[in-house]
Amino acid sequence: MKKILLSVAGYDPTSGAGVSLDLKVFHILGFQGMAALTSVTSQNTKHVKEVQCLPPEFLWNQYTTLCKDVTFSGIKIGMAGCGKNIPVIKKILADNPNIQKVVDPVFKSSSGKWLLERESIPIYISEIKGKASLLTPNLEEAGLISGISIKNKEGMKKAAKSIHSLTHIPCFIKGGHFPGQIINLLYDGKEFFLFQKEKIKKKVHGTGCFLSSSLLAYLIQGNSLDKSCFLATQLTHEAIKKAVQIGQGQFIFSF
């Protein structure tokens, strides 16, 4: 029987990110995926027009209803959608102390739309403290959490240490927005690990979702944290090469 992974995230109508993408990634890595929706969006490949946050009571109801029927081997938290859902996300994480949990702190869309109120970020970080296996912010999100302006690898290291100190969670900073080269960095609380790739000249939607959901799958397969980060970086890089432009905006992963 396949192990079941849960994505707690938003719905993207393009299927290029959020729960739709998470479920595809879980599937290609040999897992059964299920989802609890935090929010729904109105968007296309060019931009996010609107975000509707689902009521926290409904998010909790989705989760508890699934739990009455199945057992999860791992959980990925994506877009919270609004500050009202933070207490529910905290409960879901706390309800699963003995499985792998990857938190991707989605604060803003690549087109600039806020996906979590800026004032809710410190609350979010405080509430997830010590409750996950890995936190996977991108450069901007790492800067918002740590208060550090990240310009290079040294800035990434400072931000990762700061985030680990704040959250007591290992931190994997996704450096896909550096010009010329992709630099991902893991800080496990003791050591730094760098994962570098040549940048592919494509603007691809959902790279953060793809990376964090594949990371969870690799952890569930029994890989170490640093090996999971290496494998997820590799898989995401290969998937970016195959991404296609369906609409008029960003490329989308093709399966």
LINNOR-V986172 format. One record per run of one state. SS is the DSSP state (hx for helix, st for strand, lp for the rest). FROM is the first residue (numbers start at 1). TO is the last residue. If there is no record, write none. Layout:
ss:SS from:FROM to:TO
ss:SS from:FROM to:TO
This chain:
ss:lp from:1 to:3
ss:st from:4 to:11
ss:lp from:12 to:17
ss:hx from:18 to:28
ss:lp from:29 to:31
ss:st from:32 to:43
ss:lp from:44 to:47
ss:st from:48 to:53
ss:lp from:54 to:55
ss:hx from:56 to:67
ss:lp from:68 to:73
ss:st from:74 to:77
ss:lp from:78 to:82
ss:hx from:83 to:94
ss:lp from:95 to:99
ss:st from:100 to:103
ss:lp from:104 to:107
ss:st from:108 to:108
ss:lp from:109 to:113
ss:st from:114 to:114
ss:lp from:115 to:117
ss:hx from:118 to:127
ss:lp from:128 to:133
ss:st from:134 to:135
ss:lp from:136 to:137
ss:st from:138 to:138
ss:hx from:139 to:146
ss:lp from:147 to:152
ss:hx from:153 to:167
ss:lp from:168 to:170
ss:st from:171 to:174
ss:lp from:175 to:180
ss:st from:181 to:187
ss:lp from:188 to:191
ss:st from:192 to:198
ss:lp from:199 to:203
ss:st from:204 to:204
ss:lp from:205 to:206
ss:hx from:207 to:220
ss:lp from:221 to:224
ss:hx from:225 to:242
ss:lp from:243 to:243
ss:st from:244 to:244
ss:lp from:245 to:250
ss:st from:251 to:252
ss:lp from:253 to:255
